[in-house]
Amino acid sequence: MKKLLVAIIGIFLLAGCSKNNQYTQDLTSTWYIYKLTYYSVQVPFSNDSIGNNYTVTFSSNGQYVEQNINGVDTVYTPGTWQFQNSYGTLAMTSDSSKVQTTYTVFNLTGNSVELLNNGYDRYMRKIK
């Protein structure tokens, strides 16, 4: 009975790791936001710190860089990222502020992903 229980637990752990590996592989790229909503109401980019020239690049080594070109200023925010569980919780930690922001990941398929945090929904597409 113990062997069966250990085998079942092992299968669930492997399935969770496989899902995280697939999420990591799918997210590794450069993305831009094409739509931003706050509790389902579309937010104009001019009313938010994230503009039309915002991109985020996720590397397979767990590093990310956010780039936001606002007028003549370009702001780079590097940090680390990881999936916290097999259900699609993405944790991003800024290198400079050490603040961790978590997102619920929806629809990570092909060239699009949806990231939800505190009512803000970032609809993103792959650049490369």
MARBA-3410 file (N, C-alpha, C, O; in Angstrom, 1 decimal):
128
0.8,-1.2,0.0,0.0,0.0,0.0,0.9,1.3,0.0,0.6,2.2,-0.7 ~ 2.0,1.2,0.8,2.9,2.4,0.9,3.5,2.6,-0.5,3.7,3.8,-0.9 ~ 3.9,1.5,-1.2,4.5,1.7,-2.5,3.6,2.3,-3.5,4.0,3.1,-4.3 ~ 2.3,1.9,-3.4,1.3,2.5,-4.3,1.1,4.0,-4.0,1.1,4.8,-5.0 ~ 1.1,4.4,-2.8,0.9,5.8,-2.4,2.1,6.6,-2.8,2.0,7.7,-3.4
3.3,6.1,-2.6,4.6,6.7,-3.1,4.6,6.9,-4.6,4.9,8.0,-5.1 ~ 4.1,5.9,-5.3,4.1,6.0,-6.8,3.1,7.0,-7.2,3.4,7.8,-8.2 ~ 1.9,7.1,-6.6,0.9,8.1,-7.0,1.4,9.5,-6.7,1.3,10.4,-7.5 ~ 2.1,9.7,-5.5,2.6,11.0,-5.2,3.7,11.4,-6.2,3.8,12.5,-6.7 ~ 4.5,10.4,-6.6,5.6,10.7,-7.6,5.0,11.1,-8.9,5.6,12.0,-9.6
4.0,10.5,-9.3,3.3,10.8,-10.6,2.8,12.2,-10.6,3.0,13.0,-11.6 ~ 2.1,12.6,-9.5,1.6,14.0,-9.4,2.8,15.0,-9.4,2.6,16.1,-10.0 ~ 3.8,14.7,-8.7,5.0,15.6,-8.7,5.6,15.8,-10.1,5.9,16.9,-10.5 ~ 5.7,14.7,-10.8,6.3,14.8,-12.1,5.3,15.5,-13.1,5.8,16.3,-13.9 ~ 4.0,15.3,-12.9,3.1,16.1,-13.7,3.2,17.6,-13.5,3.1,18.4,-14.4
3.3,17.9,-12.2,3.5,19.4,-11.9,4.7,20.0,-12.4,4.7,21.1,-13.0 ~ 5.8,19.2,-12.4,7.1,19.7,-12.9,7.0,19.8,-14.4,7.5,20.8,-15.0 ~ 6.4,18.9,-15.1,6.2,18.9,-16.5,5.4,20.2,-17.0,5.8,20.8,-17.9 ~ 4.4,20.5,-16.2,3.5,21.6,-16.5,4.3,22.9,-16.4,4.2,23.8,-17.2 ~ 5.1,23.0,-15.3,5.9,24.2,-15.1,7.0,24.3,-16.2,7.3,25.4,-16.7
7.6,23.2,-16.6,8.6,23.2,-17.7,7.9,23.7,-19.0,8.5,24.5,-19.7 ~ 6.7,23.3,-19.2,6.0,23.7,-20.4,5.7,25.2,-20.4,5.8,25.9,-21.3 ~ 5.2,25.6,-19.2,4.9,27.1,-19.0,6.2,27.9,-19.2,6.1,28.9,-19.9 ~ 7.3,27.4,-18.7,8.6,28.2,-18.8,8.9,28.2,-20.3,9.3,29.3,-20.8 ~ 8.8,27.1,-21.0,9.2,27.1,-22.4,8.2,28.0,-23.2,8.7,28.7,-24.1
7.0,28.0,-22.9,6.0,28.9,-23.6,6.2,30.3,-23.3,6.0,31.2,-24.2 ~ 6.6,30.7,-22.1,6.7,32.1,-21.7,8.0,32.7,-22.2,8.1,33.9,-22.3 ~ 9.1,31.9,-22.4,10.4,32.4,-22.7,10.3,33.1,-24.1,10.3,32.4,-25.1 ~ 10.3,34.4,-24.1,10.2,35.2,-25.3,10.1,36.7,-24.9,10.2,37.0,-23.7 ~ 10.0,37.6,-25.9,9.7,39.0,-25.6,8.2,39.2,-25.9,7.7,38.8,-27.0
7.5,40.0,-25.0,6.1,40.2,-25.1,5.8,41.7,-25.1,6.6,42.5,-24.5 ~ 4.7,42.1,-25.7,4.2,43.5,-25.6,2.7,43.4,-25.2,2.0,42.4,-25.5 ~ 2.3,44.4,-24.5,0.9,44.5,-24.1,0.1,45.2,-25.2,0.4,46.3,-25.6 ~ -1.0,44.5,-25.7,-1.8,45.1,-26.7,-3.2,45.6,-26.1,-3.9,46.3,-26.7 ~ -3.4,45.1,-24.9,-4.7,45.6,-24.2,-4.5,45.5,-22.7,-3.9,44.5,-22.2
-5.0,46.5,-22.0,-4.9,46.5,-20.5,-6.3,46.8,-20.0,-6.9,47.8,-20.4 ~ -6.7,46.0,-19.0,-8.0,46.3,-18.4,-7.9,46.4,-16.9,-7.0,45.8,-16.3 ~ -8.8,47.1,-16.3,-8.9,47.1,-14.8,-10.3,46.7,-14.5,-11.3,47.4,-14.7 ~ -10.4,45.5,-13.9,-11.7,44.9,-13.6,-12.6,45.0,-14.8,-13.8,45.4,-14.8 ~ -12.1,44.5,-15.9,-12.8,44.4,-17.2,-13.0,45.6,-18.0,-13.6,45.6,-19.0
-12.6,46.8,-17.5,-12.8,48.1,-18.2,-11.5,48.4,-18.8,-10.4,48.5,-18.1 ~ -11.5,48.6,-20.1,-10.2,48.9,-20.8,-9.6,50.2,-20.3,-10.3,51.2,-20.2 ~ -8.3,50.2,-20.1,-7.5,51.3,-19.6,-6.7,51.9,-20.7,-5.9,51.2,-21.4 ~ -6.9,53.2,-21.1,-6.0,53.8,-22.1,-4.6,53.8,-21.6,-4.3,54.0,-20.4 ~ -3.6,53.5,-22.5,-2.2,53.4,-22.1,-1.7,54.7,-21.5,-0.8,54.6,-20.6
-2.2,55.8,-21.9,-1.8,57.1,-21.4,-2.1,57.3,-19.9,-1.5,58.1,-19.3 ~ -3.1,56.5,-19.4,-3.5,56.6,-18.0,-2.7,55.7,-17.1,-3.1,55.5,-15.9 ~ -1.8,55.0,-17.6,-1.1,54.0,-16.8,0.4,54.1,-17.1,0.8,54.6,-18.1 ~ 1.2,53.6,-16.2,2.7,53.6,-16.3,3.1,52.7,-17.4,4.3,52.8,-17.9 ~ 2.3,51.8,-17.9,2.7,50.9,-19.0,2.1,51.5,-20.2,0.9,51.7,-20.4
3.0,51.8,-21.1,2.6,52.5,-22.4,2.6,51.5,-23.6,2.9,50.3,-23.5 ~ 2.4,52.1,-24.7,2.5,51.4,-26.0,3.9,50.8,-26.2,4.0,49.8,-27.0 ~ 4.9,51.4,-25.7,6.2,51.0,-25.9,6.8,50.1,-24.8,8.0,50.1,-24.5 ~ 5.9,49.4,-24.1,6.3,48.5,-23.0,6.6,47.1,-23.6,5.7,46.6,-24.3 ~ 7.7,46.5,-23.2,7.9,45.1,-23.5,8.5,44.4,-22.2,9.1,45.1,-21.4
8.4,43.1,-22.2,9.0,42.3,-21.1,9.6,41.1,-21.8,8.9,40.4,-22.6 ~ 10.9,40.8,-21.5,11.5,39.6,-22.0,11.8,38.7,-20.9,12.5,39.0,-19.9 ~ 11.3,37.5,-21.1,11.5,36.4,-20.1,12.5,35.4,-20.7,12.3,34.9,-21.8 ~ 13.6,35.2,-20.0,14.7,34.3,-20.4,14.5,32.9,-19.7,13.9,32.9,-18.6 ~ 14.9,31.9,-20.4,14.8,30.5,-19.8,15.6,30.3,-18.5,15.3,29.4,-17.8
16.5,31.2,-18.2,17.3,31.1,-17.0,16.7,31.7,-15.8,17.3,31.8,-14.7 ~ 15.4,32.2,-15.9,14.7,32.8,-14.8,14.9,34.3,-14.7,14.5,34.8,-13.6 ~ 15.5,34.9,-15.6,15.7,36.4,-15.6,14.7,37.0,-16.5,14.2,36.4,-17.5 ~ 14.3,38.3,-16.2,13.4,39.0,-17.0,13.9,40.5,-17.1,14.7,40.9,-16.2 ~ 13.5,41.2,-18.1,13.8,42.6,-18.3,12.6,43.3,-18.8,12.1,42.9,-19.9
12.0,44.2,-18.0,10.9,45.1,-18.5,11.6,46.3,-19.1,12.5,46.9,-18.6 ~ 11.0,46.7,-20.3,11.5,47.9,-20.9,10.3,48.8,-21.2,9.3,48.3,-21.8 ~ 10.3,50.0,-20.8,9.2,51.0,-21.0,9.8,52.3,-21.6,10.5,53.0,-20.9 ~ 9.5,52.5,-22.8,9.9,53.8,-23.5,8.8,54.8,-23.3,7.7,54.6,-23.9 ~ 9.1,55.8,-22.5,8.1,56.9,-22.3,8.6,58.2,-22.7,9.4,58.8,-22.0
8.2,58.6,-23.9,8.8,59.9,-24.5,10.3,59.6,-24.8,10.6,58.8,-25.6 ~ 11.2,60.4,-24.2,12.6,60.3,-24.5,13.3,59.4,-23.5,14.4,59.0,-23.7 ~ 12.6,59.0,-22.4,13.1,58.2,-21.4,12.8,56.7,-21.6,11.7,56.3,-22.0 ~ 13.9,55.9,-21.4,13.7,54.4,-21.5,14.0,53.8,-20.1,15.1,54.1,-19.6 ~ 13.1,53.1,-19.5,13.3,52.5,-18.2,13.4,51.0,-18.3,12.6,50.4,-18.9
14.6,50.5,-17.8,14.8,49.1,-17.8,14.6,48.6,-16.4,15.2,49.1,-15.5 ~ 13.8,47.5,-16.2,13.7,46.9,-14.9,14.0,45.4,-15.0,13.2,44.6,-15.4 ~ 15.2,45.0,-14.5,15.6,43.6,-14.5,15.1,42.9,-13.3,14.8,43.6,-12.2 ~ 15.0,41.6,-13.4,14.6,40.8,-12.2,14.6,39.4,-12.5,15.2,38.9,-13.5 ~ 14.0,38.6,-11.6,13.9,37.2,-11.7,12.5,36.8,-11.7,11.6,37.5,-11.2
12.2,35.6,-12.4,10.8,35.1,-12.4,10.8,33.6,-12.3,11.8,32.9,-12.5 ~ 9.7,33.1,-11.8,9.5,31.7,-11.7,8.0,31.4,-11.5,7.2,32.2,-11.1 ~ 7.6,30.2,-11.9,6.3,29.7,-11.6,6.2,29.1,-10.2,7.1,28.3,-9.8 ~ 5.3,29.5,-9.4,5.2,29.1,-8.0,4.5,27.8,-7.9,4.7,27.1,-6.9 ~ 3.7,27.4,-8.8,2.9,26.1,-8.7,2.5,25.7,-10.0,2.7,26.4,-11.0
1.9,24.5,-10.1,1.5,24.0,-11.4,0.2,24.6,-11.9,-0.3,24.2,-13.0 ~ -0.3,25.5,-11.2,-1.6,26.1,-11.6,-1.4,27.5,-12.3,-2.4,28.1,-12.6 ~ -0.2,27.9,-12.6,0.0,29.1,-13.3,0.2,30.4,-12.6,-0.3,31.4,-13.0 ~ 0.8,30.3,-11.4,1.1,31.6,-10.7,2.5,32.0,-11.0,3.5,31.3,-10.7 ~ 2.6,33.1,-11.6,3.9,33.7,-12.0,4.4,34.7,-11.0,3.7,35.6,-10.7
5.6,34.5,-10.5,6.2,35.5,-9.5,7.4,36.2,-10.2,8.3,35.6,-10.7 ~ 7.3,37.5,-10.2,8.4,38.3,-10.7,8.9,39.2,-9.6,8.2,39.9,-8.9 ~ 10.2,39.2,-9.4,10.9,39.9,-8.3,11.9,40.9,-9.0,12.8,40.5,-9.6 ~ 11.7,42.2,-8.7,12.6,43.2,-9.2,13.9,43.1,-8.6,14.0,43.0,-7.3 ~ 15.0,43.2,-9.3,16.3,43.2,-8.8,16.6,44.5,-7.9,17.2,44.4,-6.8
16.1,45.6,-8.3,16.4,46.9,-7.6,15.5,47.0,-6.3,16.1,47.3,-5.3 ~ 14.2,46.8,-6.4,13.4,47.0,-5.2,13.1,45.8,-4.4,12.7,45.9,-3.2 ~ 13.5,44.6,-4.9,13.2,43.3,-4.3,11.8,43.0,-4.0,11.4,42.1,-3.2 ~ 10.9,43.8,-4.6,9.4,43.6,-4.5,9.0,42.4,-5.4,9.4,42.4,-6.6 ~ 8.3,41.5,-4.9,7.7,40.4,-5.7,6.3,40.7,-6.1,5.5,41.0,-5.2
6.0,40.6,-7.3,4.6,40.7,-7.8,4.2,39.4,-8.4,5.0,38.8,-9.2 ~ 3.0,38.9,-8.0,2.5,37.6,-8.6,1.4,37.9,-9.5,0.6,38.8,-9.3 ~ 1.3,37.1,-10.5,0.3,37.1,-11.5,-0.3,35.8,-11.7,0.3,34.7,-11.6 ~ -1.6,35.7,-11.9,-2.3,34.5,-12.4,-2.2,34.5,-13.9,-2.6,35.4,-14.5 ~ -1.7,33.4,-14.4,-1.5,33.2,-15.8,-2.7,32.5,-16.5,-3.1,31.4,-16.0
-3.3,33.2,-17.5,-4.4,32.6,-18.3,-4.0,32.5,-19.7,-3.2,33.3,-20.2 ~ -4.4,31.5,-20.4,-4.3,31.4,-21.8,-2.9,31.5,-22.4,-2.7,32.3,-23.3 ~ -2.0,30.9,-21.7,-0.6,30.9,-22.2,-0.5,29.9,-23.4,-0.2,28.7,-23.2 ~ -0.8,30.3,-24.6,-0.9,29.5,-25.7,-0.3,30.2,-26.9,-0.6,31.3,-27.2 ~ 0.6,29.5,-27.6,1.2,30.1,-28.8,1.8,31.5,-28.6,2.8,31.6,-28.0
1.1,32.4,-29.2,1.7,33.8,-29.2,1.0,34.8,-28.3,1.2,36.0,-28.4 ~ 0.2,34.3,-27.4,-0.5,35.2,-26.5,-0.6,34.6,-25.0,-0.5,33.4,-24.8 ~ -0.7,35.6,-24.1,-0.8,35.2,-22.7,-1.6,36.4,-22.0,-1.6,37.5,-22.5 ~ -2.3,36.0,-20.9,-3.0,37.0,-20.1,-2.5,36.9,-18.7,-2.5,35.8,-18.1 ~ -2.1,38.0,-18.1,-1.6,38.0,-16.8,-2.5,38.9,-15.9,-2.7,40.1,-16.3
-3.0,38.4,-14.8,-3.9,39.1,-13.9,-3.3,39.4,-12.6,-2.7,38.5,-12.0 ~ -3.4,40.6,-12.1,-2.8,41.0,-10.8,-3.6,42.2,-10.3,-3.7,43.2,-10.9 ~ -4.3,42.0,-9.1,-5.0,43.1,-8.4,-6.0,43.8,-9.4,-6.0,45.0,-9.4 ~ -6.7,43.1,-10.1,-7.7,43.7,-11.0,-7.2,44.1,-12.4,-8.0,44.3,-13.3 ~ -5.9,44.2,-12.5,-5.3,44.6,-13.8,-5.1,43.3,-14.6,-4.5,42.4,-14.1
-5.6,43.3,-15.8,-5.4,42.2,-16.8,-4.6,42.7,-17.9,-5.0,43.5,-18.7 ~ -3.4,42.1,-18.1,-2.5,42.4,-19.2,-2.6,41.4,-20.3,-2.4,40.2,-20.0 ~ -3.1,41.8,-21.4,-3.2,40.9,-22.6,-2.0,41.2,-23.4,-1.7,42.3,-23.9 ~ -1.2,40.1,-23.6,0.1,40.3,-24.2,0.3,39.3,-25.4,-0.3,38.3,-25.5 ~ 1.1,39.8,-26.4,1.5,39.0,-27.5,3.0,38.9,-27.7,3.7,39.8,-27.2
3.5,37.8,-28.3,4.9,37.6,-28.5,5.4,38.5,-29.6,4.7,38.7,-30.6 ~ 6.6,39.0,-29.4,7.3,39.7,-30.4,8.3,38.8,-31.1,8.3,38.7,-32.4 ~ 9.0,38.0,-30.3,9.9,37.0,-30.9,10.0,35.8,-30.0,10.8,34.8,-30.3
END
